[in-house]
Amino acid sequence: MTLNTNGIASDVTGKRILITGGASGIGAASALLLASRGAKVVIGDLAEEMGAAVAKQAQDAGNSIVFKKSRCHQRR
């Protein structure tokens, strides 16, 4: 992976990337950017509806993002 002058990955075509917390904020923005540059992205998050919406947004644009709901284990 190479970085452009802004420190943003520019050559990610075909790379597989996993982003936790990808349903909103920086995680969602990173997922959308990387997918738009050719990466195959999987995002995980507890926020199911928001994660599905990010994946749909990318897919509608012809990019590859898959959403998987994260599991939260409570401490006992």
Backbone hydrogen bonds, N-H to C=O, Kabsch-Sander energy under -0.5 kcal/mol:
donor,donor_aa,acceptor,acceptor_aa,energy
4,N,8,I,-2.2
7,G,4,N,-2.1
10,S,2,T,-2.5
11,D,2,T,-0.9
12,V,10,S,-0.6
12,V,37,R,-0.6
14,G,38,G,-2.4
15,K,12,V,-2.4
17,I,15,K,-0.5
17,I,40,K,-2.4
19,I,42,V,-2.7
21,G,44,G,-2.2
22,G,19,I,-0.6
22,G,44,G,-1.6
24,S,21,G,-0.6
27,G,24,S,-0.8
28,A,24,S,-1.3
29,A,25,G,-2.4
30,S,26,I,-2.7
31,A,27,G,-2.3
32,L,28,A,-2.6
33,L,29,A,-2.3
34,L,30,S,-2.9
35,A,31,A,-2.5
36,S,32,L,-2.1
37,R,33,L,-1.0
38,G,35,A,-1.8
39,A,34,L,-2.2
40,K,15,K,-3.2
41,V,39,A,-0.7
41,V,64,S,-2.5
42,V,17,I,-2.7
43,I,66,V,-2.8
44,G,19,I,-2.4
45,D,68,K,-1.1
48,E,46,L,-1.5
51,G,47,A,-2.4
52,A,48,E,-2.4
53,A,49,E,-1.8
54,V,50,M,-2.0
55,A,51,G,-2.3
56,K,52,A,-2.3
57,Q,53,A,-2.4
58,A,54,V,-2.1
59,Q,55,A,-2.6
60,D,56,K,-2.9
61,A,57,Q,-1.0
61,A,58,A,-0.5
62,G,59,Q,-1.6
63,N,58,A,-2.8
64,S,39,A,-0.5
65,I,63,N,-0.8
66,V,41,V,-2.3
68,K,43,I,-2.6
70,S,45,D,-2.4
73,H,71,R,-0.6
74,Q,72,C,-0.6
